[in-house]
Amino acid sequence: MELREIEGAFQTAEILLVEVQDLDDVIGTRALRVVGDLAKFSSTVTTLRIPVVFYSLDKLDAWAFVYSEENDDPSSEFDQNDGETEALEEDLCAVDSKLEGFKRYIGSIGRICMYAPMEHIQLTYVIENPWFTEFWECRHAAVELSNERRHDSQSILIDEENKQLREVAARLDDLVNDKHFVRLPTQKAMLAYAKLHISGLDDVDKSFLKEAISDLYAKIVAKGRL
């Protein structure tokens, strides 16, 4: 249904129709959604002598085709880069090509929400184009698929990192049999020695290395080699 048809229907009923920016914060728990067509809503408003109906328009925006953790899930944790938070963004059309067909609707009205205030209750009515409903269902499925893929990728990265750490731990354990290493007086010296003799330690998490060297030192002390 076109907006001009709606405006015409309320003009005929001599009801003032006022566009507002957003109704989400106005419609409360006592709101009743009228069932039926626009004529039913209009006649109900007329019968109840409600002089004005407010409405807001939901249009399809270009941002809806992009998945952003910041916009879609404010509670999500983002990747850290040099101490700054960066929201991950993804073109959802690359996840589901079906979404590409909805781009012709960008800027079009997908949903019209109407609100008729009364003293004790509120009446609401919603007109939603089928393509708008289908778009959001398709978008939701694409976001779910994107999250699944991202979770799988993160799991693979975590597995690879854990494997690397296990390999590093095994190479560090071999230093217990190094007579020069066991004679070093401090853990700081042991860490420096390990970095000189084992390649790639500079790329390993510092807290992991510190704990690993501490464990080695404890083993050496326990064996009475110091």
HELIX and SHEET records of a PDB file:
HELIX    1   1 LEU A    3  THR A   12  1                                  10    
HELIX    2   2 LEU A   38  THR A   47  1                                  10    
HELIX    3   3 ALA A   62  PHE A   65  5                                   4    
HELIX    4   4 GLU A   69  ASP A   72  1                                   4    
HELIX    5   5 LEU A   92  VAL A   95  1                                   4    
HELIX    6   6 SER A   97  TYR A  105  5                                   9    
HELIX    7   7 PRO A  130  ASP A  173  1                                  44    
HELIX    8   8 ASP A  174  ASN A  177  5                                   4    
HELIX    9   9 LYS A  179  VAL A  182  1                                   4    
HELIX   10  10 GLN A  187  HIS A  197  1                                  11    
HELIX   11  11 LEU A  201  ASP A  203  5                                   3    
HELIX   12  12 LYS A  206  ALA A  222  1                                  17    
SHEET    1   A 5 LEU A  16  GLU A  19  0                                        
SHEET    2   A 5 VAL A  52  LYS A  59  1                                        
SHEET    3   A 5 ILE A 109  PRO A 117 -1                                        
SHEET    4   A 5 GLN A 122  GLU A 128 -1                                        
SHEET    5   A 5 ALA A  31  ARG A  33  1                                        
SHEET    1   B 2 VAL A  66  SER A  68  0                                        
SHEET    2   B 2 GLU A  89  ASP A  91 -1                                        
SHEET    1   C 2 ASP A  79  ASN A  81  0                                        
SHEET    2   C 2 GLU A  84  GLU A  86 -1                                        
END                                                                             
